[in-house]
Amino acid sequence: MSKPISPPSPWADANAQAWLTSSGGWQKIGRLIHSTLSLEPSEHPHQIRAAASLVILFGREGLWPQETSNELDEVVDLARRKLEIGRAHV
C-alpha cells in the first residue's frame, strides 16, 4: 500500500506569503500581535498566550514577511518576556 500524499505546508512557497501580504491580512495580524503583546500579562494572560502562539505560527521560515523579518527577533523576545511575567501571576 502506498503512503498517502500529504499536501505541502501553506508556507512551502512564496505564493502563501504573497497572498497574505497582498490581501492586507499580514498588516492586521501584525497589529493584533503587537497590540496584544502590549497588554498587561497579569490582566490578560490568555490573550498573551494566544498572541505568542501566533508568533510561533507566523514565525516559521518563509512565512513572516521578508520586509519585516528584522522585527521577528524583537517580537519573539517580547512574547517570551510577557509569557514569563504572566506565568508569575497565574
C-alpha positions as CSV (number, residue, x, y, z in Angstrom):
1,M,0.0,0.0,0.0
2,S,1.4,3.4,-0.9
3,K,1.8,6.2,1.6
4,P,-0.8,8.9,1.2
5,I,0.5,12.1,-0.3
6,S,0.3,15.0,2.1
7,P,-0.3,18.5,0.8
8,P,2.5,21.0,1.0
9,S,2.5,23.2,4.0
10,P,1.0,26.6,3.4
11,W,4.4,28.3,3.8
12,A,6.2,26.0,1.4
13,D,6.4,28.6,-1.4
14,A,6.2,32.3,-1.9
15,N,2.6,32.2,-3.0
16,A,1.2,31.9,0.5
17,Q,3.3,34.8,1.7
18,A,2.3,36.9,-1.3
19,W,-1.4,36.2,-0.7
20,L,-1.2,37.1,3.0
21,T,0.7,40.3,2.3
22,S,-1.4,41.4,-0.8
23,S,-4.7,40.8,1.0
24,G,-3.8,43.1,3.8
25,G,-4.0,40.2,6.2
26,W,-0.5,40.5,7.4
27,Q,-0.9,44.1,8.5
28,K,-4.0,43.1,10.5
29,I,-2.2,40.1,12.1
30,G,0.9,42.2,12.9
31,R,-1.2,44.8,14.6
32,L,-3.1,42.2,16.5
33,I,0.1,40.5,17.7
34,H,1.7,43.9,18.7
35,S,-1.3,45.3,20.4
36,T,-2.0,42.1,22.3
37,L,1.7,41.8,23.5
38,S,1.4,45.4,24.8
39,L,-1.3,44.3,27.3
40,E,-0.6,43.7,30.9
41,P,0.1,40.0,31.3
42,S,-1.4,39.8,34.8
43,E,-4.7,41.1,33.4
44,H,-4.7,39.4,30.0
45,P,-2.8,36.1,30.3
46,H,-5.0,34.2,27.9
47,Q,-4.6,36.8,25.2
48,I,-0.9,37.0,25.7
49,R,-0.6,33.2,25.2
50,A,-2.8,33.4,22.1
51,A,-0.6,36.1,20.6
52,A,2.6,34.2,21.4
53,S,1.1,31.2,19.6
54,L,0.5,33.4,16.6
55,V,4.2,34.5,16.7
56,I,5.2,30.8,16.7
57,L,2.9,30.0,13.8
58,F,3.8,33.0,11.7
59,G,7.4,32.9,12.7
60,R,8.0,29.8,10.6
61,E,10.7,30.3,8.0
62,G,9.4,31.7,4.8
63,L,6.0,32.9,6.2
64,W,6.9,36.0,8.2
65,P,7.2,38.8,5.6
66,Q,10.7,39.4,4.4
67,E,10.4,43.2,4.6
68,T,9.8,43.0,8.4
69,S,12.0,39.9,9.2
70,N,14.2,42.1,11.3
71,E,11.2,42.6,13.7
72,L,10.8,38.9,14.3
73,D,13.5,38.5,16.9
74,E,12.1,41.5,18.8
75,V,8.6,40.1,18.7
76,V,9.7,36.7,19.8
77,D,11.6,38.2,22.7
78,L,8.7,40.4,23.7
79,A,6.3,37.4,23.6
80,R,8.8,35.3,25.7
81,R,9.1,38.1,28.3
82,K,5.3,38.6,28.5
83,L,4.8,34.9,28.9
84,E,7.3,34.8,31.8
85,I,5.6,37.7,33.5
86,G,2.2,36.1,33.0
87,R,3.4,32.8,34.5
88,A,4.3,34.6,37.7
89,H,0.7,35.9,38.0
90,V,-1.1,32.6,37.3
